[in-house]
C-alpha cells in the first residue's frame, strides 16, 4: 500500500507540473509563442469544462452503470465453496452504491489528470522550442564576453558574473 505522501504527490503532480511549466513559459516565451500557448491553454480549459459538465450531468447514469457492473461481479459464480451460514452477502446495496460513487469520482479525477498531463506536454514542447531559440543567442553573448575580457593574469582565470 502506498504511503500517504505518495498518494498526495500522485494526486497533485499533474497540476503542480503544469504550474511550474507555465512559470517557465512566462520567462522564456516571446509574444507569438505566448499567444500560441494561450490558445492551447484555452483549448484544454474548454476540455476541462466539458468534462466537468459531462460529469455533473451524467453522474447518476455513470453511477448506475457501475452499480450494474458491481452487482454482476458480486453475483458471478465463485469457484470456492463456503458453508451457507458463513458466506458474505455480495448484495449490500449501500456498500455497492458507495463503491460505485467512489469509482465514478476516481474516473473523473483521472480524466482531469489526463487533460493536465496533455496540456503540460504541449507546454513543454512550446517551451523546448523557445529554449532552443534562445540558446544560440546566449552562446553568442558568452563568446562576446569571453573575447572582450580585459582582465589581466590570475583575475582572467576566474569567471566574472558582473557582465
C-alpha positions as CSV (number, residue, x, y, z in Angstrom):
1,X,0.0,0.0,0.0
2,X,1.3,3.4,-0.9
3,X,2.1,5.9,1.8
4,X,0.0,9.0,2.3
5,X,2.7,11.3,1.0
6,X,3.0,9.2,-2.2
7,X,-0.8,9.4,-2.7
8,X,-0.8,13.2,-2.2
9,X,2.1,13.5,-4.7
10,X,0.3,11.5,-7.3
11,X,-2.9,13.5,-6.8
12,X,-1.3,16.9,-7.2
13,X,1.6,16.1,-9.6
14,X,-0.1,16.8,-12.9
15,X,-1.4,20.2,-11.7
16,X,1.9,21.2,-10.0
17,X,4.0,20.3,-13.0
18,X,1.7,22.3,-15.2
19,X,2.1,25.3,-12.9
20,X,5.9,25.0,-13.0
21,X,5.9,24.9,-16.8
22,X,3.6,27.9,-17.0
23,X,6.0,29.9,-14.8
24,X,9.0,28.9,-17.0
25,X,7.0,29.8,-20.1
26,X,6.3,33.2,-18.8
27,X,10.0,33.8,-18.5
28,X,11.2,32.5,-21.9
29,X,8.4,32.8,-24.5
30,X,8.1,35.7,-26.9
31,X,4.8,37.3,-27.8
32,X,3.9,35.0,-30.7
33,X,4.8,31.9,-28.7
34,X,2.8,33.2,-25.8
35,X,-0.3,33.7,-28.0
36,X,0.1,30.1,-29.2
37,X,0.4,28.8,-25.7
38,X,-2.6,30.8,-24.6
39,X,-4.7,29.3,-27.4
40,X,-3.5,25.8,-26.4
41,X,-4.3,26.5,-22.8
42,X,-7.8,27.8,-23.7
43,X,-8.4,24.7,-25.7
44,X,-7.5,22.5,-22.8
45,X,-9.6,24.6,-20.4
46,X,-12.6,24.0,-22.7
47,X,-11.9,20.3,-22.5
48,X,-11.9,20.6,-18.7
49,X,-15.2,22.5,-18.6
50,X,-16.7,19.9,-21.0
51,X,-15.5,17.0,-18.8
52,X,-16.8,18.7,-15.7
53,X,-20.2,19.5,-17.3
54,X,-20.4,15.9,-18.6
55,X,-19.6,14.6,-15.1
56,X,-22.2,16.7,-13.5
57,X,-25.0,15.9,-16.0
58,X,-24.3,12.2,-16.4
59,X,-23.3,11.5,-12.8
60,X,-26.3,9.3,-11.9
61,X,-26.1,7.4,-15.2
62,X,-22.5,6.7,-14.6
63,X,-23.2,5.5,-11.1
64,X,-26.0,3.3,-12.3
65,X,-23.7,1.7,-14.9
66,X,-21.0,1.0,-12.3
67,X,-23.7,-0.3,-9.8
68,X,-24.9,-2.7,-12.5
69,X,-21.3,-3.9,-13.1
70,X,-20.6,-4.3,-9.4
71,X,-23.8,-6.3,-8.9
72,X,-22.9,-8.6,-11.9
73,X,-19.5,-9.1,-10.3
74,X,-21.0,-9.8,-6.9
75,X,-23.5,-12.3,-8.4
76,X,-21.0,-14.1,-10.6
77,X,-20.3,-17.8,-9.9
78,X,-17.5,-18.3,-7.4
79,X,-15.4,-21.4,-7.6
80,X,-14.7,-21.6,-3.8
81,X,-17.4,-23.1,-1.7
82,X,-18.3,-21.7,1.7
83,X,-20.9,-23.0,4.1
84,X,-24.3,-21.4,3.7
85,X,-24.3,-19.6,7.1
86,X,-20.7,-18.3,6.8
87,X,-20.8,-16.7,3.4
88,X,-20.8,-12.9,2.9
89,X,-23.7,-11.0,1.2
90,X,-22.4,-9.7,-2.1
91,X,-25.5,-7.6,-2.5
92,X,-25.2,-5.0,0.2
93,X,-27.0,-2.1,-1.6
94,X,-25.4,0.7,0.4
95,X,-21.9,-0.7,0.1
96,X,-22.3,-1.2,-3.7
97,X,-23.6,2.3,-4.2
98,X,-20.8,3.8,-2.1
99,X,-18.2,1.9,-4.1
100,X,-19.8,2.9,-7.4
101,X,-19.7,6.6,-6.4
102,X,-16.0,6.3,-5.4
103,X,-15.2,4.7,-8.8
104,X,-17.1,7.4,-10.8
105,X,-15.3,10.2,-8.9
106,X,-11.9,8.4,-9.4
107,X,-12.6,8.1,-13.1
108,X,-13.4,11.8,-13.3
109,X,-10.3,12.8,-11.4
110,X,-8.3,10.6,-13.7
111,X,-9.8,12.2,-16.8
112,X,-8.9,15.7,-15.5
113,X,-5.4,14.5,-14.7
114,X,-5.0,13.2,-18.2
115,X,-6.1,16.6,-19.6
116,X,-3.5,18.3,-17.3
117,X,-0.8,15.9,-18.5
118,X,-1.6,16.6,-22.2
119,X,-1.5,20.3,-21.5
120,X,1.8,20.0,-19.7
121,X,3.2,18.1,-22.6
122,X,2.1,20.8,-25.1
123,X,3.5,23.5,-22.8
124,X,6.8,21.6,-22.6
125,X,7.1,21.3,-26.4
126,X,6.5,25.1,-26.8
127,X,9.0,25.8,-24.0
128,X,11.6,23.5,-25.6
129,X,11.2,25.4,-28.9
130,X,11.7,28.7,-27.0
131,X,14.8,27.3,-25.2
132,X,16.3,26.1,-28.5
133,X,15.7,29.5,-30.0
134,X,17.4,31.2,-27.0
135,X,20.5,29.0,-26.9
136,X,22.3,30.5,-29.9
137,X,21.8,34.0,-28.5
138,X,23.1,33.1,-25.1
139,X,26.1,31.4,-26.7
140,X,26.9,34.5,-28.7
141,X,26.7,36.7,-25.6
142,X,29.0,34.3,-23.7
143,X,31.5,34.3,-26.6
144,X,31.5,38.0,-26.8
145,X,32.1,38.4,-23.1
146,X,35.0,36.0,-23.3
147,X,36.5,37.8,-26.2
148,X,36.2,41.2,-24.6
149,X,37.5,40.2,-21.2
150,X,40.1,42.9,-20.3
151,X,41.3,41.5,-17.0
152,X,45.0,40.5,-16.5
153,X,46.7,37.5,-15.2
154,X,45.1,35.4,-12.4
155,X,41.9,37.5,-12.5
156,X,41.2,36.4,-16.0
157,X,41.0,32.7,-14.9
158,X,38.0,33.4,-12.6
159,X,34.6,33.9,-14.1
160,X,33.1,37.3,-13.8
161,X,29.3,37.5,-13.0
162,X,29.1,41.2,-13.4
163,X,28.9,41.1,-17.2
